[in-house]
């Protein structure tokens, strides 16, 4: 007999969690957050967890309060005798800090993995980690979902002639190649050099884009600088059009304004991170049905591999 499923959400991902619970077919559980004058907060629950499979939905983008709130909820469920505790993290924050790239720096994504396990999570579910290897930081199962199951059908609907898939950097070449094989398209790679974080020194393209409709694919868009510069360069090289598909729309600083003024046809993201001011040039696809379906299969011990296009 499968355990009863319960779904709860942190404050950072409430709207997405409502959609996931609705798609799953059960009501979203109530979380009461007590806030104190010194800045501390305390989540509490009115219903029993005993023997249940509990899903906590929270993206862990900054501030770190989002991560800490998730850890507190997991700890509460562990101490209340939940049978299974799944941390559903649509956007896994700190994933870019996945290695030591210079002396005396932390590997923060490994630290986050340790914290989730110490709090009591028995499973993690997330989407498009910045580096697939982060799954190896955990000693518990990780269900790693891919936005390609949403993006590929959306790209196919565009019916673009002379389609070329582009990676905005060398690190995303594997992703771009996978898309190109599935879409039967050419692939090119943008090579960029940075002098410091979020500042591109120079960029060039490896491959031919003349008279091609180019689609850039990436796991996230932060300041938008890479996408804007890539679009300009690809059009200068003879591309007919450039659009971008990026899973996580961090869109920090003046990125929305930057994208609006850019030569990109459009930017397609998902709703793993809540957006306040969406520009007409930016379109968000809903991941709720995908997460709900995988959560149902996890609860009934079914395979989830059918959700992977590549």
C-alpha positions as CSV (number, residue, x, y, z in Angstrom):
1,X,0.0,0.0,0.0
2,X,1.5,3.3,-1.1
3,X,1.8,6.1,1.6
4,X,-0.6,9.0,1.5
5,X,0.9,12.0,-0.4
6,X,0.9,15.5,1.1
7,X,2.2,18.6,-0.7
8,X,3.4,21.8,1.0
9,X,5.1,24.9,-0.3
10,X,7.6,27.5,0.9
11,X,6.8,31.1,0.4
12,X,9.1,31.6,-2.5
13,X,7.3,29.1,-4.9
14,X,3.7,29.4,-3.7
15,X,2.1,30.1,-7.2
16,X,3.9,27.1,-8.9
17,X,3.1,24.8,-5.9
18,X,-0.6,25.7,-6.2
19,X,-0.5,24.6,-9.9
20,X,1.5,21.4,-9.1
21,X,-1.0,20.4,-6.3
22,X,-3.9,21.1,-8.6
23,X,-2.4,19.0,-11.4
24,X,-1.6,16.2,-8.9
25,X,-5.2,16.2,-7.7
26,X,-4.8,17.0,-4.0
27,X,-5.1,20.2,-2.1
28,X,-1.9,22.1,-1.1
29,X,-1.3,21.7,2.6
30,X,-1.3,24.7,5.0
31,X,2.0,26.1,6.3
32,X,1.9,28.7,9.0
33,X,4.9,31.0,9.1
34,X,5.6,32.9,12.4
35,X,7.9,35.8,11.9
36,X,9.7,37.4,14.8
37,X,10.9,41.0,15.4
38,X,14.6,39.9,15.1
39,X,14.1,38.5,11.6
40,X,13.8,34.8,12.6
41,X,10.9,32.8,11.2
42,X,9.3,29.5,12.2
43,X,7.1,27.2,9.9
44,X,4.5,25.0,11.5
45,X,1.9,22.6,10.4
46,X,-1.6,21.8,11.6
47,X,-2.0,18.3,10.1
48,X,-0.2,15.0,10.9
49,X,2.8,13.7,8.8
50,X,3.0,10.3,10.4
51,X,3.5,7.6,7.8
52,X,3.0,10.0,4.9
53,X,5.1,10.8,1.8
54,X,5.6,14.5,2.0
55,X,6.6,16.8,-0.8
56,X,8.0,20.2,0.0
57,X,8.2,22.6,-3.0
58,X,10.6,25.5,-2.8
59,X,13.1,27.0,-5.3
60,X,16.3,28.0,-3.5
61,X,17.2,31.2,-5.3
62,X,18.6,34.0,-3.0
63,X,17.9,35.1,-0.4
64,X,19.2,32.2,1.6
65,X,16.0,32.4,3.7
66,X,14.4,30.3,0.9
67,X,16.8,27.5,1.5
68,X,16.6,27.8,5.2
69,X,12.8,27.7,5.2
70,X,12.9,24.5,3.2
71,X,15.4,23.0,5.6
72,X,13.1,23.9,8.6
73,X,10.1,22.3,6.9
74,X,12.0,19.1,6.2
75,X,13.2,19.0,9.8
76,X,9.7,19.4,11.1
77,X,8.4,16.5,8.9
78,X,11.3,14.3,10.0
79,X,10.5,14.9,13.7
80,X,6.8,14.3,13.0
81,X,7.5,10.7,11.7
82,X,6.9,11.3,8.0
83,X,7.8,8.1,6.1
84,X,9.3,9.8,3.0
85,X,10.4,13.4,2.6
86,X,11.0,14.7,-0.9
87,X,12.5,18.2,-1.4
88,X,11.1,19.4,-4.7
89,X,13.5,22.2,-5.8
90,X,12.5,23.4,-9.3
91,X,15.5,25.8,-9.3
92,X,18.5,24.5,-7.3
93,X,20.3,27.6,-6.1
94,X,24.1,27.8,-5.7
95,X,24.5,25.2,-8.4
96,X,27.1,27.4,-10.2
97,X,29.3,27.0,-7.1
98,X,30.0,23.3,-7.9
99,X,33.8,23.2,-7.8
100,X,36.9,24.9,-6.6
101,X,37.9,27.1,-9.5
102,X,40.5,29.1,-7.4
103,X,42.1,28.6,-3.9
104,X,40.2,29.1,-0.7
105,X,36.6,29.0,-2.0
106,X,33.7,26.8,-0.9
107,X,31.9,24.2,-3.0
108,X,28.5,25.6,-2.0
109,X,26.3,23.2,-4.0
110,X,27.9,20.3,-2.1
111,X,27.2,22.1,1.2
112,X,23.6,22.6,0.2
113,X,23.3,18.8,-0.5
114,X,24.8,18.0,2.9
115,X,22.3,20.4,4.6
116,X,19.3,18.8,2.8
117,X,20.4,15.3,3.9
118,X,21.1,16.4,7.4
119,X,17.7,18.1,7.7
120,X,16.1,14.7,6.8
121,X,15.3,14.7,3.1
122,X,15.1,11.2,1.7
123,X,14.8,12.3,-2.0
124,X,15.4,15.4,-4.1
125,X,13.6,16.4,-7.2
126,X,14.9,19.2,-9.4
127,X,15.2,20.5,-12.9
128,X,18.1,21.3,-15.2
129,X,21.0,21.5,-12.7
130,X,23.8,23.8,-13.8
131,X,26.0,20.7,-13.8
132,X,24.7,17.1,-14.0
133,X,27.5,16.0,-11.6
134,X,25.8,17.8,-8.7
135,X,23.6,14.7,-8.5
136,X,26.7,12.9,-7.2
137,X,26.9,15.3,-4.2
138,X,23.9,13.5,-2.7
139,X,23.8,10.1,-1.0
140,X,20.0,10.0,-1.5
141,X,18.0,9.5,-4.8
142,X,17.8,12.6,-7.1
143,X,15.2,12.8,-9.8
144,X,16.7,15.2,-12.3
145,X,14.1,16.5,-14.8
146,X,14.8,18.3,-18.0
147,X,13.0,21.2,-19.6
148,X,13.7,19.7,-23.0
149,X,10.5,17.8,-22.7
150,X,8.7,21.2,-22.8
151,X,11.2,23.1,-25.0
152,X,11.5,20.6,-27.9
153,X,7.8,20.5,-28.7
154,X,7.7,24.3,-28.5
155,X,10.6,24.7,-30.9
156,X,9.0,22.2,-33.3
157,X,5.8,24.3,-33.3
158,X,7.8,27.2,-34.7
159,X,8.4,25.3,-37.9
160,X,11.7,27.1,-38.5
161,X,13.5,26.4,-41.8
162,X,17.3,26.0,-41.7
163,X,17.2,25.5,-37.9
164,X,20.5,25.6,-36.0
165,X,20.9,25.0,-32.2
166,X,23.5,27.1,-30.5
167,X,25.2,26.8,-27.1
168,X,26.1,30.2,-25.6
169,X,29.3,28.7,-24.1
170,X,31.5,25.6,-24.2
171,X,30.0,24.1,-21.1
172,X,26.5,23.8,-22.7
173,X,27.8,22.0,-25.9
174,X,26.5,18.6,-24.7
175,X,23.0,20.1,-24.2
176,X,23.0,21.8,-27.6
177,X,24.1,18.6,-29.3
178,X,21.3,16.7,-27.7
179,X,18.7,19.2,-28.9
180,X,20.2,19.3,-32.4
181,X,20.0,15.5,-32.7
182,X,16.4,15.4,-31.6
183,X,15.4,18.3,-33.8
184,X,17.5,17.1,-36.7
185,X,19.3,20.5,-36.8
186,X,22.8,21.8,-37.1
187,X,24.7,22.9,-34.0
188,X,27.2,25.7,-33.3
189,X,29.0,26.8,-30.1
190,X,29.6,30.3,-28.9
191,X,33.0,30.7,-27.2
192,X,33.2,33.4,-24.6
193,X,36.0,34.7,-22.4
194,X,35.3,36.4,-19.1
195,X,37.5,38.8,-17.2
196,X,35.2,38.5,-14.1
197,X,31.8,37.1,-13.2
198,X,28.9,38.3,-15.3
199,X,31.3,40.4,-17.5
200,X,32.1,39.0,-21.0
201,X,35.5,40.1,-22.4
202,X,35.0,38.7,-26.0
203,X,32.9,36.1,-27.9
204,X,33.2,34.2,-31.1
205,X,31.2,31.4,-32.8
206,X,32.4,27.9,-33.8
207,X,30.4,26.9,-36.8
208,X,28.5,28.5,-39.7
209,X,25.2,30.4,-39.1
210,X,24.8,32.2,-42.4
211,X,21.1,32.1,-43.5
212,X,20.2,30.0,-40.5
213,X,17.4,30.5,-37.9
214,X,19.3,30.0,-34.6
215,X,17.9,28.9,-31.2
216,X,20.2,29.3,-28.2
217,X,19.6,26.8,-25.4
218,X,20.9,27.1,-21.8
219,X,20.0,26.1,-18.3
220,X,19.6,29.7,-17.0
221,X,19.6,33.4,-17.9
222,X,20.9,35.7,-15.2
223,X,22.0,39.2,-16.3
224,X,21.2,38.4,-19.9
225,X,24.6,39.7,-21.1
226,X,25.7,36.4,-22.7
227,X,22.4,36.0,-24.7
228,X,22.4,39.6,-25.9
229,X,26.0,39.5,-27.0
230,X,25.5,36.1,-28.6
231,X,22.5,37.3,-30.5
232,X,24.4,40.3,-31.8
233,X,27.3,38.2,-32.9
234,X,25.2,35.5,-34.6
235,X,23.3,38.1,-36.6
236,X,26.6,39.8,-37.6
237,X,27.7,36.3,-38.9
238,X,24.6,36.1,-41.1
239,X,21.9,34.4,-39.0
240,X,18.4,35.2,-40.1
241,X,16.9,35.2,-36.6
242,X,18.0,34.4,-33.0
243,X,15.8,33.3,-30.1
244,X,16.7,31.7,-26.8
245,X,15.3,28.9,-24.6
246,X,16.6,29.0,-21.0
247,X,15.1,26.9,-18.2
248,X,15.6,29.2,-15.2
249,X,14.8,32.9,-15.6
250,X,16.9,34.5,-12.8
251,X,16.8,37.8,-14.7
252,X,18.7,39.9,-12.2
253,X,19.5,43.6,-12.3
254,X,18.4,45.3,-15.5
255,X,18.3,42.1,-17.5
256,X,14.7,42.4,-18.6
257,X,15.3,45.9,-20.0
258,X,18.5,44.5,-21.7
259,X,16.6,41.7,-23.3
260,X,13.8,44.0,-24.5
261,X,16.3,46.2,-26.3
262,X,18.3,43.2,-27.7
263,X,18.1,41.7,-31.2
264,X,16.6,38.5,-29.8
265,X,13.3,37.5,-31.3
266,X,12.1,36.1,-28.0
267,X,13.3,34.5,-24.8
268,X,11.5,31.4,-23.6
269,X,11.9,30.4,-19.9
270,X,9.9,28.3,-17.4
271,X,8.2,29.3,-14.2
272,X,10.7,27.5,-11.8
273,X,11.4,31.0,-10.5
274,X,8.5,33.4,-10.0
275,X,8.6,36.5,-12.3
276,X,7.2,39.9,-11.3
277,X,7.7,41.9,-14.5
278,X,7.5,39.7,-17.6
279,X,8.3,41.6,-20.8
280,X,6.3,40.8,-24.1
281,X,9.6,39.5,-25.5
282,X,9.8,36.9,-22.6
283,X,7.5,33.9,-22.5
284,X,7.3,31.4,-19.7
285,X,6.3,27.7,-20.1
286,X,4.6,26.0,-17.1
287,X,6.4,23.1,-15.5
288,X,3.6,22.2,-13.1
289,X,2.2,19.2,-15.0
290,X,5.6,17.7,-15.5
291,X,6.5,17.9,-11.8
292,X,3.1,16.6,-10.7
293,X,3.3,13.6,-13.0
294,X,6.8,12.7,-11.8
295,X,5.7,13.2,-8.1
296,X,2.7,10.8,-8.7
297,X,5.0,8.2,-10.3
298,X,7.5,8.5,-7.4
299,X,4.7,8.0,-4.9
300,X,3.5,4.9,-6.8
301,X,7.0,3.5,-7.4
302,X,6.8,3.8,-11.2
303,X,9.6,4.6,-13.7
304,X,9.9,8.2,-14.7
305,X,12.2,7.7,-17.7
306,X,9.3,8.2,-20.1
307,X,9.5,11.9,-19.3
308,X,13.0,12.2,-20.8
309,X,13.2,13.1,-24.4
310,X,16.9,12.9,-24.6
